[in-house]
Amino acid sequence: MTKWDVIIVGAAQAGCAAAWDLAAAGRRVLVLSRPAGQGKPCAGGVTAKALNRYRFSIAPVVREVVSTLWVGRFPANSQALHAPNPFCVMTERAELDAFCRQQAQQQGASFVETRGVQSLRQDGRSVTLTTREGERFQADALIAADGAHSPVRKLLGERRFAGAVAIEGCVPRDQLSRYPGMTLDFAAIKGGYGWLFPKGDHVNVGLYVWRQGIASPSRELLDRYSQQQLGTRPSGVQGYPLGTWLPQSRLCQGRILFAGDAAGCTEALLGEGIYGAVLSGQLAAQAILAGQLASYPQWLAGWREELATVEQLARLFYPLMPLSTRMLQGNLGETLVEGFALGLTLGQCKRRWRGASIVGR
């Protein structure tokens, strides 16, 4: 059995963000990652607010820089919303995760591949973990950044919540009938939207539903949407859940902290999760560095409040279509992309729009 200061389960955005901060502070950090080739499905859009949270530039893995968003109510034509500055960049999630892992390794974090966690045991001083390969590791604290299905949460007997769900695939550029801008087609599926994310040599195409059970984003529906918008069906199709339950979930159990989708840090309206993953990973690391593990939920309280507000927006926005989409194509949408370009959250953009509306009266 090897001993570490911190074990992190999961080497995606939350896990790498925590690993970077902990290793940079001189802690001995072990990150348990999936075997090579088992990357996390993700549309790969990184907002300005997420870019501002990274400790390093992700420019080497940026494929497109976006300052215009096309929005509409499918299948009607979309309308362009222009921001004065870029509000999002496009990445391939596997490339982004590999790059962030490299950055954490350069700070001194160690990575070990595993097929999964077999068992967990903790006492008042440490956490002991056994992998499916039979290896045992011990640490003063553990961060579970292992996704929406979170095997760690399951092993601890923690309640499982229903979040959002998505399905996506890719279409090579040479197979496209047209090369689109960043597009959100609301009502392409009930309770959600279809997306087109351009990435240079291909377009990522997908369907998002803000809450499981409203609709099923099937391969058939995705093929139909892609055929209509891009002239062909996508390949490499994967479906996946998104953790949108932060307002309800417990973030700390003893010496184990939850981060990223395992904590439910994705926002429900649009399903943007990278910012919440990086933020929660960094705050979990800070709680450990400060020796205040129990304070972690309080430090993440601002984001919890934000996600509760955004969930309320989702409950209003999707049932109110087409009215809500028409609003989005007007001043509301322009305010959103301008706010995103400033690095604001959805909640902050909403307050900015309401303030502008009051002044306008």
ChimeraX attribute file (.defattr): number of C-alpha atoms within 10 A of each C-alpha:
attribute: neighborCount
match mode: 1-to-1
recipient: residues
	/A:1	9
	/A:2	10
	/A:3	17
	/A:4	17
	/A:5	18
	/A:6	28
	/A:7	28
	/A:8	28
	/A:9	30
	/A:10	25
	/A:11	28
	/A:12	26
	/A:13	30
	/A:14	35
	/A:15	34
	/A:16	29
	/A:17	27
	/A:18	31
	/A:19	36
	/A:20	27
	/A:21	23
	/A:22	25
	/A:23	22
	/A:24	17
	/A:25	14
	/A:26	13
	/A:27	19
	/A:28	18
	/A:29	27
	/A:30	25
	/A:31	26
	/A:32	24
	/A:33	22
	/A:34	19
	/A:35	12
	/A:36	8
	/A:37	7
	/A:38	9
	/A:39	16
	/A:40	16
	/A:41	18
	/A:42	23
	/A:43	24
	/A:44	21
	/A:45	24
	/A:46	23
	/A:47	24
	/A:48	21
	/A:49	20
	/A:50	21
	/A:51	20
	/A:52	12
	/A:53	16
	/A:54	17
	/A:55	13
	/A:56	10
	/A:57	12
	/A:58	16
	/A:59	11
	/A:60	10
	/A:61	19
	/A:62	19
	/A:63	15
	/A:64	17
	/A:65	18
	/A:66	22
	/A:67	20
	/A:68	21
	/A:69	20
	/A:70	20
	/A:71	24
	/A:72	22
	/A:73	22
	/A:74	17
	/A:75	13
	/A:76	10
	/A:77	11
	/A:78	17
	/A:79	17
	/A:80	17
	/A:81	21
	/A:82	18
	/A:83	21
	/A:84	12
	/A:85	16
	/A:86	19
	/A:87	26
	/A:88	24
	/A:89	23
	/A:90	23
	/A:91	26
	/A:92	17
	/A:93	20
	/A:94	17
	/A:95	15
	/A:96	21
	/A:97	21
	/A:98	17
	/A:99	16
	/A:100	25
	/A:101	25
	/A:102	16
	/A:103	19
	/A:104	26
	/A:105	19
	/A:106	13
	/A:107	18
	/A:108	20
	/A:109	24
	/A:110	17
	/A:111	21
	/A:112	12
	/A:113	15
	/A:114	17
	/A:115	12
	/A:116	19
	/A:117	19
	/A:118	16
	/A:119	16
	/A:120	16
	/A:121	12
	/A:122	18
	/A:123	10
	/A:124	8
	/A:125	10
	/A:126	19
	/A:127	22
	/A:128	20
	/A:129	21
	/A:130	17
	/A:131	17
	/A:132	12
	/A:133	12
	/A:134	12
	/A:135	13
	/A:136	17
	/A:137	18
	/A:138	22
	/A:139	22
	/A:140	19
	/A:141	23
	/A:142	30
	/A:143	27
	/A:144	28
	/A:145	32
	/A:146	27
	/A:147	27
	/A:148	25
	/A:149	16
	/A:150	20
	/A:151	19
	/A:152	25
	/A:153	23
	/A:154	11
	/A:155	13
	/A:156	13
	/A:157	9
	/A:158	13
	/A:159	10
	/A:160	14
	/A:161	14
	/A:162	15
	/A:163	23
	/A:164	26
	/A:165	25
	/A:166	26
	/A:167	24
	/A:168	27
	/A:169	23
	/A:170	22
	/A:171	21
	/A:172	15
	/A:173	16
	/A:174	10
	/A:175	15
	/A:176	18
	/A:177	13
	/A:178	11
	/A:179	19
	/A:180	15
	/A:181	18
	/A:182	25
	/A:183	21
	/A:184	24
	/A:185	24
	/A:186	26
	/A:187	21
	/A:188	23
	/A:189	21
	/A:190	17
	/A:191	23
	/A:192	29
	/A:193	24
	/A:194	26
	/A:195	25
	/A:196	24
	/A:197	25
	/A:198	25
	/A:199	25
	/A:200	14
	/A:201	11
	/A:202	16
	/A:203	24
	/A:204	23
	/A:205	27
	/A:206	30
	/A:207	30
	/A:208	32
	/A:209	30
	/A:210	26
	/A:211	24
	/A:212	17
	/A:213	12
	/A:214	14
	/A:215	15
	/A:216	18
	/A:217	23
	/A:218	16
	/A:219	19
	/A:220	10
	/A:221	16
	/A:222	23
	/A:223	21
	/A:224	17
	/A:225	25
	/A:226	25
	/A:227	15
	/A:228	13
	/A:229	22
	/A:230	21
	/A:231	16
	/A:232	17
	/A:233	22
	/A:234	24
	/A:235	14
	/A:236	8
	/A:237	16
	/A:238	16
	/A:239	17
	/A:240	16
	/A:241	20
	/A:242	30
	/A:243	25
	/A:244	32
	/A:245	26
	/A:246	28
	/A:247	18
	/A:248	13
	/A:249	19
	/A:250	16
	/A:251	22
	/A:252	19
	/A:253	14
	/A:254	16
	/A:255	19
	/A:256	24
	/A:257	28
	/A:258	31
	/A:259	34
	/A:260	31
	/A:261	29
	/A:262	31
	/A:263	29
	/A:264	32
	/A:265	33
	/A:266	27
	/A:267	31
	/A:268	28
	/A:269	26
	/A:270	18
	/A:271	22
	/A:272	21
	/A:273	27
	/A:274	25
	/A:275	25
	/A:276	28
	/A:277	28
	/A:278	25
	/A:279	23
	/A:280	32
	/A:281	28
	/A:282	24
	/A:283	21
	/A:284	35
	/A:285	29
	/A:286	20
	/A:287	17
	/A:288	24
	/A:289	15
	/A:290	10
	/A:291	11
	/A:292	11
	/A:293	20
	/A:294	17
	/A:295	16
	/A:296	20
	/A:297	21
	/A:298	11
	/A:299	15
	/A:300	19
	/A:301	13
	/A:302	11
	/A:303	21
	/A:304	22
	/A:305	14
	/A:306	17
	/A:307	26
	/A:308	20
	/A:309	18
	/A:310	20
	/A:311	21
	/A:312	12
	/A:313	16
	/A:314	20
	/A:315	15
	/A:316	13
	/A:317	19
	/A:318	21
	/A:319	13
	/A:320	11
	/A:321	15
	/A:322	15
	/A:323	12
	/A:324	16
	/A:325	20
	/A:326	16
	/A:327	14
	/A:328	19
	/A:329	18
	/A:330	12
	/A:331	14
	/A:332	22
	/A:333	23
	/A:334	20
	/A:335	21
	/A:336	24
	/A:337	25
	/A:338	21
	/A:339	23
	/A:340	23
	/A:341	20
	/A:342	18
	/A:343	21
	/A:344	20
	/A:345	21
	/A:346	21
	/A:347	17
	/A:348	15
	/A:349	21
	/A:350	19
	/A:351	11
	/A:352	16
	/A:353	19
	/A:354	14
	/A:355	11
	/A:356	14
	/A:357	12
	/A:358	8
	/A:359	8
	/A:360	7
	/A:361	5
